[in-house]
Amino acid sequence: LGLLAVTYGDIYVARVAMGANDTQTVKAFLEAGMSASDPGTTGMPPLHHAVMFACTYGVRPSSDAAHRIVADLLAHGADPNARDEQGNPALHRAAGICDAGIIAKLIAAGADVSAVNSTGMSAFSLALAMSDNEAAEAMLEAGFKFSSAEAAMAREWYLDDPARRALIKRAGGG
């Protein structure tokens, strides 16, 4: 790992470790002073990499390693509201991929449940689109409410899905 760090930089190696759920390497780099927020040359903060690559779509619960990596990044100052090159905060990247426990960690660390990305979509809508009612429920518990425009779109998308329609209604989408 030392040669990789010299050749590619700490952030690169830590991101590879995140994808491999290597909690010890990620923690070692953080404790050695690697930034928990610097997006480096990828334009994507480490927390975004963690939720995208340590979590696995459709696997519930998310692994213990994914939970530890996210917790370590947050403990070392990762900003849950930092945006990637596409305008997505970490909560958007986690929606539909990570379990509700990781969603709750991001929210507890200050993730803005009402934030929208560059396309105007909330993390709640992304969770619905990925059939992750558990993540959507966690965002509702944190106070998520739809804007009127996003609510109208969501109602149209899920005309024939009673479970998602119920979540939309609870989010103020009638």
Secondary structure, 3 states (H helix, E strand, C coil): CHHHHHHHCHHHHHHHHHHCCCHHHHHHHHHCCCCCCCCHHHCCCHHHHHHHHCCCCCCCCCCHHHHHHHHHHHHCCCCCCCECCCCCEHHHHHCCCCCHHHHHHHHHCCCCCCCECCCCCEHHHHHHHCCCHHHHHHHHHCCCCCCHHHHHHHHHHCCCCHHHHHHHHHHHHC
